[in-house]
Amino acid sequence: MINYSVYLMGNPLDRGASPKAYAKPQLSELMTFDKFVKHIADHNGVYTKGTVKGVISDMCECLVEMLLQGNKVLLGDLGNFWISLSSEGAESLQAFSSQNIKEVNIVFTPGENFQNLIAQATFNLVSSRIAQQATLKAEKAGLGTVDLEAAKNKLPAGSSGDSQGSEDTSTSGEDETEDPLA
């Protein structure tokens, strides 16, 4: 189940537009690598936690190796990985050298099972993190009411009130990175 809260947000491209309501997920937990490995091992009695951890660690090392060799790696249901480059422009083709390349970025396109989880997802509307924190603080203080406006006004400018670190709120779902081998 995905917990989410709703926030009013303005359009940064059109400051005059009225704010609109958008959903933001509330993360339930931060799953560490070790917790995830244990979860996988618990789902499959054949492989131990150590085996799963080793396979995933080796996969990551091999993936980096393959990407640095200029390969595109197709990992089936997980998705595809390849690299893109960020570089500074040069005055001419002759003036460009590898010194102009400033970043090697990993590009990931999700496999079919990861592209849009909407068909498998269930949603649960919950209070914002700031409202939850204010309510808990009021309960601990023995108060019968909560001043949500005061709690929201304590936020830094531009904050949405989701101290858990909300994710993407875009609605387009379009991937702007082009696949060079597609």
C-alpha positions as CSV (number, residue, x, y, z in Angstrom):
1,M,0.0,0.0,0.0
2,I,1.3,3.4,-0.9
3,N,0.6,6.2,1.7
4,Y,0.3,9.6,0.1
5,S,-0.5,13.1,1.1
6,V,-1.9,15.9,-1.0
7,Y,-0.2,19.3,-1.3
8,L,-1.0,22.5,-3.1
9,M,1.9,23.5,-5.3
10,G,2.4,26.3,-7.8
11,N,3.6,25.9,-11.3
12,P,7.3,27.1,-11.4
13,L,7.0,27.8,-15.1
14,D,3.8,29.9,-14.6
15,R,4.1,31.9,-11.3
16,G,0.7,33.5,-12.0
17,A,-1.2,30.2,-12.2
18,S,-3.2,29.1,-9.3
19,P,-1.7,26.3,-7.2
20,K,-3.0,22.8,-7.9
21,A,-3.3,19.8,-5.6
22,Y,-0.8,17.0,-6.2
23,A,-0.1,13.7,-4.5
24,K,3.2,13.0,-2.9
25,P,4.2,9.5,-1.7
26,Q,5.1,9.1,1.9
27,L,7.9,6.6,2.2
28,S,7.1,3.9,4.7
29,E,10.7,2.9,5.5
30,L,14.2,3.3,4.2
31,M,15.2,-0.2,3.1
32,T,18.9,-0.7,3.4
33,F,20.8,-3.0,1.1
34,D,21.1,-5.6,3.9
35,K,17.4,-5.5,4.7
36,F,16.6,-5.9,1.0
37,V,19.0,-8.8,0.7
38,K,17.3,-10.5,3.7
39,H,13.9,-9.9,2.2
40,I,15.0,-11.6,-1.0
41,A,16.5,-14.5,0.9
42,D,13.4,-14.9,3.0
43,H,11.3,-15.2,-0.2
44,N,13.4,-18.0,-1.6
45,G,14.6,-20.8,0.7
46,V,17.2,-22.0,-1.8
47,Y,19.6,-19.1,-1.5
48,T,21.1,-17.8,1.7
49,K,21.4,-14.2,2.6
50,G,25.1,-14.4,1.9
51,T,24.6,-15.8,-1.5
52,V,22.0,-13.2,-2.5
53,K,24.2,-10.4,-1.2
54,G,27.2,-11.8,-3.1
55,V,25.2,-12.1,-6.4
56,I,23.8,-8.6,-6.1
57,S,27.2,-7.1,-5.2
58,D,28.9,-8.9,-8.1
59,M,26.2,-7.8,-10.4
60,C,26.8,-4.2,-9.5
61,E,30.5,-4.5,-10.0
62,C,30.0,-6.2,-13.4
63,L,27.4,-3.7,-14.4
64,V,29.8,-0.8,-13.8
65,E,32.6,-2.7,-15.7
66,M,30.3,-3.3,-18.7
67,L,29.1,0.3,-18.7
68,L,32.6,1.6,-18.6
69,Q,33.4,-0.6,-21.7
70,G,30.6,1.3,-23.5
71,N,28.1,-1.5,-23.4
72,K,24.4,-1.3,-23.0
73,V,23.3,-3.9,-20.4
74,L,19.8,-5.4,-20.8
75,L,18.7,-6.9,-17.5
76,G,15.3,-8.4,-18.6
77,D,12.4,-7.5,-16.3
78,L,14.6,-5.1,-14.3
79,G,15.4,-2.8,-17.3
80,N,18.3,-1.5,-19.4
81,F,21.4,0.4,-18.3
82,W,23.8,2.5,-20.5
83,I,25.8,5.7,-20.2
84,S,25.4,9.2,-21.4
85,L,28.1,11.9,-21.4
86,S,27.9,15.5,-20.2
87,S,30.5,17.7,-21.8
88,E,31.6,21.4,-22.3
89,G,31.3,22.6,-25.8
90,A,34.3,23.4,-27.9
91,E,34.7,25.9,-30.6
92,S,35.2,23.2,-33.3
93,L,35.3,19.5,-33.8
94,Q,39.1,19.7,-33.9
95,A,39.2,21.6,-30.5
96,F,37.1,19.0,-28.7
97,S,39.0,16.5,-26.6
98,S,38.2,14.0,-23.9
99,Q,39.1,16.9,-21.5
100,N,35.7,18.5,-22.4
101,I,33.9,15.5,-21.0
102,K,32.8,16.3,-17.4
103,E,30.5,13.5,-16.4
104,V,29.7,9.9,-17.2
105,N,26.0,9.4,-16.3
106,I,24.2,6.1,-15.9
107,V,20.9,6.0,-17.8
108,F,18.3,3.5,-16.7
109,T,15.1,2.6,-18.5
110,P,12.8,0.4,-16.4
111,G,11.6,-3.0,-17.7
112,E,8.0,-3.5,-18.4
113,N,7.3,-4.6,-14.8
114,F,8.7,-1.4,-13.5
115,Q,7.4,1.2,-16.0
116,N,4.2,2.1,-14.3
117,L,3.0,0.4,-11.2
118,I,-0.4,2.0,-11.2
119,A,-2.2,-1.3,-12.1
120,Q,-0.7,-3.0,-9.1
121,A,-0.8,-0.2,-6.6
122,T,-3.2,0.6,-3.9
123,F,-3.3,4.0,-2.2
124,N,-4.0,5.3,1.2
125,L,-4.5,9.0,1.9
126,V,-2.8,10.1,5.1
127,S,-2.0,13.4,6.8
128,S,1.1,15.2,5.7
129,R,4.2,14.6,7.8
130,I,4.0,18.1,9.2
131,A,0.4,17.4,10.4
132,Q,1.4,14.1,11.8
133,Q,4.3,15.7,13.7
134,A,2.1,18.5,15.0
135,T,-0.6,16.1,16.2
136,L,2.0,13.9,18.0
137,K,3.5,17.0,19.6
138,A,0.1,18.1,20.8
139,E,-0.8,14.7,22.1
140,K,2.4,14.5,24.1
141,A,1.7,18.0,25.5
142,G,-1.8,16.9,26.5
143,L,-3.4,19.4,24.2
144,G,-6.9,18.8,22.8
145,T,-6.4,20.7,19.5
146,V,-3.7,21.2,16.9
147,D,-2.9,24.5,15.1
148,L,-2.0,23.1,11.7
149,E,-1.6,26.6,10.2
150,A,1.0,27.4,12.8
151,A,2.8,24.1,12.1
152,K,2.8,24.8,8.4
153,N,4.0,28.4,8.9
154,K,7.2,27.1,10.6
155,L,8.3,25.5,7.3
156,P,11.2,27.0,5.3
157,A,10.0,28.9,2.2
158,G,9.2,26.6,-0.7
159,S,8.9,23.5,1.5
160,S,6.0,21.2,0.9
161,G,5.9,19.8,4.5
162,D,7.0,16.3,3.7
163,S,10.1,15.9,5.8
164,Q,10.4,12.3,4.7
165,G,11.7,13.3,1.3
166,S,8.9,13.1,-1.2
167,E,9.5,11.9,-4.7
168,D,8.6,13.0,-8.2
169,T,5.3,14.8,-8.5
170,S,5.3,15.0,-12.3
171,T,2.3,13.8,-14.1
172,S,3.7,13.3,-17.6
173,G,5.6,10.1,-17.0
174,E,7.8,10.8,-20.1
175,D,11.4,9.9,-20.0
176,E,13.4,12.8,-21.5
177,T,16.6,10.7,-21.9
178,E,16.9,9.1,-25.3
179,D,18.1,5.6,-25.7
180,P,21.0,5.7,-28.2
181,L,20.6,2.1,-29.2
182,A,16.8,1.9,-29.4
